[in-house]
């Protein structure tokens, strides 16, 4: 019989936390009011960080930190980059969450996530612009 014992942590070292499911991390992100507002704003249309700053009234560092966290989590992405009249490059962010459901089933939470396809969305936008230019 083989017995495996878990290592005992030393007083100076901590065991790393167990890996968390991506859906659970998204739930945690939605618990933060700033992150939640960013996701909600980016669900309707692509927006720049400046637009998010104006609407959320948070420090710039907080906004960029949340955007970075949401990007790493795969909830937000840069849909496209535009050049302003002043020649400045501006990224337009978009929520990747198309649908997010949390259901209570017995004694568990079931999370269902449907992601948006930004490439398909961009192609539709470009095709719409081409049709508008062509007068159709």
C-alpha positions as MATLAB code, in Angstrom:
seq = 'XXXXXXXXXXXXXXXXXXXXXXXXXXXXXXXXXXXXXXXXXXXXXXXXXXXXXXXXXXXXXXXXXXXXXXXXXXXXXXXXXXXXXXXXXXXXXXXXXXXXXXXXXXXXXXXXXXXXXXXXXXXXXXXXXXXXXXXX';
ca = [
       0.000    0.000    0.000;
       1.360    3.429   -0.970;
       0.670    6.332    1.340;
       1.235    9.894    0.213;
       1.303   12.632    2.781;
       0.791   16.284    2.042;
       3.848   18.360    2.828;
       3.582   20.390    5.982;
       4.156   24.087    5.430;
       7.112   25.582    7.208;
       6.593   28.624    9.367;
       8.215   30.875    6.717;
       6.590   29.428    3.584;
       2.964   29.324    2.557;
       1.435   26.853    0.168;
       0.169   28.461   -3.021;
      -3.611   28.796   -3.196;
      -5.362   26.128   -5.249;
      -5.946   27.144   -8.875;
      -9.295   28.840   -9.374;
     -11.634   28.269  -12.239;
     -11.849   31.083  -14.808;
     -15.600   31.402  -14.289;
     -15.050   31.831  -10.560;
     -12.484   34.566  -11.253;
     -15.001   36.333  -13.530;
     -17.556   36.176  -10.698;
     -14.971   37.756   -8.393;
     -14.299   40.510  -10.948;
     -18.018   41.257  -11.188;
     -17.992   41.801   -7.430;
     -15.817   44.885   -7.911;
     -17.987   47.948   -8.719;
     -15.392   49.549  -11.034;
     -14.763   46.341  -12.988;
     -18.493   45.682  -13.208;
     -19.176   49.171  -14.579;
     -16.361   48.802  -17.136;
     -17.798   45.496  -18.356;
     -21.308   46.955  -18.564;
     -20.144   50.020  -20.492;
     -18.076   47.927  -22.892;
     -20.956   45.560  -23.516;
     -22.905   48.189  -25.476;
     -20.121   49.539  -27.674;
     -16.343   49.886  -27.906;
     -14.991   52.727  -25.772;
     -11.667   54.349  -25.069;
     -10.054   54.423  -21.649;
     -10.715   58.184  -21.597;
     -14.460   57.626  -22.074;
     -14.411   55.071  -19.250;
     -12.516   57.516  -17.021;
     -15.029   60.307  -17.560;
     -18.012   58.049  -16.880;
     -16.636   56.245  -13.831;
     -14.972   59.063  -11.889;
     -12.094   56.877  -10.680;
      -8.367   57.564  -10.641;
      -6.647   56.816  -13.932;
      -4.373   54.249  -12.271;
      -7.400   52.362  -10.896;
      -9.091   52.304  -14.287;
      -6.014   51.014  -16.113;
      -5.365   48.430  -13.390;
      -8.923   47.097  -13.730;
      -8.716   47.113  -17.537;
      -5.442   45.173  -17.365;
      -6.933   42.641  -14.910;
     -10.004   42.192  -17.112;
      -7.818   41.763  -20.209;
      -5.718   39.100  -18.471;
      -8.899   37.325  -17.451;
     -10.131   37.383  -21.065;
     -13.233   39.436  -20.303;
     -12.183   42.639  -22.116;
     -10.033   43.162  -25.217;
      -8.980   45.907  -27.593;
     -11.428   45.689  -30.488;
      -9.624   48.213  -32.643;
      -7.236   51.139  -32.549;
      -8.112   54.528  -34.026;
      -6.059   57.617  -34.785;
      -7.504   60.911  -33.509;
      -7.420   64.162  -35.458;
      -4.402   65.124  -33.324;
      -2.600   61.980  -34.512;
      -2.882   60.191  -31.178;
      -3.346   56.403  -31.176;
      -6.338   55.339  -29.048;
      -7.376   51.776  -28.219;
     -11.093   51.024  -28.138;
     -11.967   48.302  -25.645;
     -14.893   45.896  -25.878;
     -16.393   43.363  -23.494;
     -15.866   39.784  -24.612;
     -18.820   38.615  -22.533;
     -21.863   38.227  -24.722;
     -23.822   36.328  -22.115;
     -23.068   35.488  -18.481;
     -25.491   33.425  -16.400;
     -25.297   32.315  -12.798;
     -27.844   29.774  -11.620;
     -28.321   28.291   -8.191;
     -28.875   24.546   -8.563;
     -29.274   22.552   -5.361;
     -26.254   23.639   -3.361;
     -24.053   24.740   -6.275;
     -23.675   27.728   -8.525;
     -23.661   26.954  -12.219;
     -21.979   29.565  -14.360;
     -22.503   29.706  -18.124;
     -20.433   32.061  -20.266;
     -20.897   32.884  -23.932;
     -18.073   34.936  -25.446;
     -18.339   37.582  -28.163;
     -16.331   37.088  -31.364;
     -14.640   40.457  -31.896;
     -13.229   39.507  -35.299;
     -16.671   38.732  -36.702;
     -18.045   41.906  -35.157;
     -15.263   43.959  -36.743;
     -15.892   42.403  -40.170;
     -19.596   43.295  -39.876;
     -18.657   46.898  -38.984;
     -16.276   47.171  -41.931;
     -18.840   45.670  -44.318;
     -21.453   48.123  -43.038;
     -19.054   51.015  -43.672;
     -18.329   49.772  -47.196;
     -22.059   49.450  -47.953;
     -22.694   52.954  -46.580;
     -19.909   54.402  -48.783;
     -21.349   52.584  -51.787;
     -24.760   54.102  -51.066;
     -26.556   50.839  -50.401;
];
